[in-house]
Amino acid sequence: KNITWNGVFHQAVHWHAKQQKQEVLTQLKREFATTVWQPFTTDDKIYFQDWVFEELKTIDRIIDESIHFRHCLASSYSASIMAGAYVAFHMYHPILHLSMTLGCYVQNQILVFDQLEYSNNTQAEIEKVNIAKEFLNGFNSLK
């Protein structure tokens, strides 16, 4: 079997990501009595304009989002998400290949915009923020 440095590198990256996910999962399970909660939405995907919104409904999905985007969603917001006080969405545009994480506070069963960020906690442009806010306004009007 041919082994290349590139192949070994990608295997190491995959292994480290898996290890990091397991470490975060172990930490969260140690800190919280449960890692299961009632999601805010019932749909797997919500389509709005040309964007797709997916609520991060499991601890695995939250950790994956945190690792992929290199931000603190899992470590900083998991407790609030499990308590039903915060909701996070993966927001993406399938044609433009743009992905972000949308964070919202829950106030009286209404989603309130908190943040929209690319990887490395880079804030999204005001145009993208406005799309996220329009989505939330439309979503809240259906409740």
HUHULIN-V957329 format. One record per residue. N is the residue number from 1. SS is DSSP state (helix for helix, strand for strand, loop for the rest). PHI is phi in degrees with one decimal (* if undefined). OMEGA is omega in whole degrees, 0 to 359 (NA if undefined). Layout:
n-><N;N>
ss-><SS;SS>
phi-><PHI;PHI>
omega-><OMEGA;OMEGA>
//
This chain:
n-><1;2;3;4;5;6;7;8;9;10;11;12;13;14;15;16;17;18;19;20;21;22;23;24;25;26;27;28;29;30;31;32;33;34;35;36;37;38;39;40;41;42;43;44;45;46;47;48;49;50;51;52;53;54;55;56;57;58;59;60;61;62;63;64;65;66;67;68;69;70;71;72;73;74;75;76;77;78;79;80;81;82;83;84;85;86;87;88;89;90;91;92;93;94;95;96;97;98;99;100;101;102;103;104;105;106;107;108;109;110;111;112;113;114;115;116;117;118;119;120;121;122;123;124;125;126;127;128;129;130;131;132;133;134;135;136;137;138;139;140;141;142;143>
ss-><loop;loop;loop;loop;helix;helix;helix;helix;helix;helix;helix;helix;helix;helix;helix;helix;helix;helix;helix;helix;helix;helix;helix;helix;helix;helix;helix;helix;helix;helix;helix;loop;loop;loop;loop;loop;loop;loop;loop;loop;loop;loop;loop;loop;loop;strand;strand;strand;loop;loop;strand;strand;strand;strand;strand;loop;loop;loop;helix;helix;helix;helix;helix;helix;helix;helix;helix;helix;helix;loop;loop;loop;helix;helix;helix;helix;helix;helix;helix;helix;helix;helix;loop;loop;loop;strand;strand;strand;strand;strand;strand;strand;strand;loop;loop;loop;loop;strand;strand;strand;strand;strand;strand;strand;strand;strand;strand;loop;loop;strand;strand;strand;strand;strand;strand;strand;strand;loop;helix;helix;helix;loop;strand;loop;loop;helix;helix;helix;helix;helix;helix;helix;helix;helix;helix;helix;helix;helix;helix;helix;helix;loop;loop>
phi-><*;-77.8;-118.2;-113.6;-62.3;-62.0;-63.7;-64.0;-59.9;-65.0;-65.9;-65.7;-60.5;-62.6;-63.2;-65.0;-63.8;-64.8;-65.1;-62.1;-60.9;-64.9;-64.1;-65.4;-61.7;-61.8;-61.8;-66.3;-65.9;-71.6;-82.9;-121.7;-68.6;-140.5;-120.5;-121.8;-148.5;-83.5;-62.9;-79.8;-108.0;-103.0;-82.6;-69.8;-133.6;-120.5;-98.2;-141.0;52.5;-100.3;-108.4;-121.9;-119.3;-124.5;-66.5;-84.9;-98.5;-131.5;-64.3;-60.5;-67.7;-65.6;-64.5;-58.2;-62.4;-63.1;-68.6;-62.1;-93.6;52.3;-135.6;-98.5;-53.6;-63.4;-75.6;-98.5;-118.5;-57.5;-60.7;-66.5;-65.6;-65.3;-82.3;81.3;-97.8;-146.3;-132.2;-121.0;-124.2;-89.9;-113.5;-145.5;-113.2;-66.0;-86.6;-82.4;56.7;-109.0;-134.3;-146.6;-112.5;-105.5;-113.9;-137.7;-81.2;-106.7;-130.9;54.8;63.0;-115.5;-85.0;-117.2;-55.8;-118.1;-158.0;-137.5;-138.5;-81.8;-65.6;58.4;58.5;-80.6;-67.4;-75.8;-66.5;-58.4;-62.3;-70.7;-60.1;-64.3;-63.5;-62.0;-66.4;-63.6;-58.4;-62.8;-60.0;-65.2;-62.6;-64.7;-68.9;-85.5;-83.4>
omega-><178;176;179;177;179;178;178;179;181;177;179;178;179;180;180;178;179;178;180;179;180;178;179;180;178;179;181;179;178;184;186;181;180;173;178;180;178;179;181;181;177;182;175;180;176;182;179;187;179;185;177;179;177;176;177;193;180;179;177;181;178;179;178;179;180;180;182;183;178;175;192;183;184;185;186;188;183;181;180;178;181;179;180;181;184;178;178;178;165;182;180;178;186;181;181;181;176;178;179;173;179;178;183;170;174;179;181;180;176;177;181;182;174;183;175;187;169;178;180;179;176;182;179;178;183;179;179;177;180;176;179;179;176;176;181;177;178;180;181;181;179;183;NA>
//
